[in-house]
Amino acid sequence: MEDSSSSAISNSSGREHSDNELPRSLNIQSDGMKHQKRSTKSILKEIIPTQLNNQVDFVTSDVIAVVFFIFVGVFLRAFRIYYPNTPVFDEVHFGTYINNYMKGTYFTDIHPPLPKLIMAFFAYLGNYNGDIDFKKLQETKAEFPTFEYATLRLVPAVLSGLVPVFTFLTVKFAHLSSFSAFTCACFASLDQLLITESRLYVTDGILHLFSIIAIFSIFVYENYPSIVTLIAQSLCIGLAISSKLTAGGLILLALFRQFQNYSKIMSFTRAKDAYIRCLIIIAGASVVLFSSYYVHLSILPYEPVNATNIPDCIRDSLVSREDPKWHKRFTGSSFLWRIVTLLFTSQKRNLETKKGHPYASKWYSWPLVSSNWLLYWISDDQKHYIACAGNPFLWPILFGFTLFAIISVFLTNDRNSSLSLFVYGYLFSYLPFILIRRDTFLYHYSIPLIFSMMICVCITEMYIPPKIRSFLFSLFISLSLLGFMLFACWCYGLTVPDINFLVFYKHWLKLKE
């Protein structure tokens, strides 16, 4: 009996022990799962540090300024948008491109298709059917038959009108004062180069908008780092480089910034995490670029009348309008291969563009406004001009501040400040033009110019005492306004009674040819 009793006690204790062990093991597994979850979150935090930097404060006056610059920016670019009522400069090319989009006829261009797709989309919404013969109108110097041309011009003008607003927001996110942001937005609102390029039916105005949005997105990420803002940054940069590859300096800036911020962000992680962030930026930008080419190839199924400069892999996929064989669209080379081929052949054609344009200029002549200006259009009586212009009162000052900023950043080994971001953005956007062997023009300076504007207000706020700073900001705005008032006639085609009065340098005399 004792044995059976002891056996029962033993079995009972064994069951108790077994019952206690099961929850213990489950607890261990549960702790392991929690640890695994914590580990996944920590990895994400290491790759994308979520610590907030200095918060951006907006007051009522900033909101008023945003509304003000939306109105001013759009108004100054849409003013007299109907004049002249004949094709100007490259409107012939881009107008023809939009006609091809409306009719589904394939064409090639040396630049990425995104801005043209946007222009074609709004043309479609406006019931434009692609009937304006831009080339014939330019050859015969005839007027547009309908008012549709002004509606087409409004698209890049209105979009570019948002450039001053995003300039204001970018300077605010750089943790500069509202007065600095206001001054910089005035620069962007009144600059003749930015205004003239955005008033024509060309893609430069859209390029300006996407470029400043890309710069703004970099600051948003650095103020509020997260996976969402990092992906948004990559997509915004993709919009810029999908407009023109001259915006490629912006993706270099974003990639460089991941390592430039070593003491600020990289202390939370390892070096390889910076490479992961760089891959995310490259991937997001590439998705936007390749998607624009995909849409471009998808909506242009018909072969053109003169099928030259078309890669074989794309030509084989085009169909005849008279006898369409639609199976050709789905056979042959893959879409990815067509896109890669088109991208490389377009850039090859771009670099092989002939030299010798009468209004071409060198990169070193742009900051001081000593380059050839571009005469886009001139009336028969030679009293009305449309010309790509710079501000000779303000640009040399901006360049002087930029040189000082470059020296300051390199001497102090500044890697983390907003000033260093502006400086490296300027260098990445400007210096590549040294390597370009084809003709370059004054409008290629537009992105470096925007960085130069922000550098000027940043240096002024950092190094100038408050009382003198307010005076300088007022002076800069006055010089910007003076240049605009004096040379607005070349932006809008207003009457120029005495062109010699406006010629500041001998290089500008080519405007009279």
Order of alpha helices (4+ residues) and beta strands (2+ residues): alpha-alpha-alpha-alpha-alpha-alpha-alpha-alpha-alpha-alpha-alpha-alpha-alpha-alpha-alpha-beta-beta-alpha-alpha-alpha-alpha
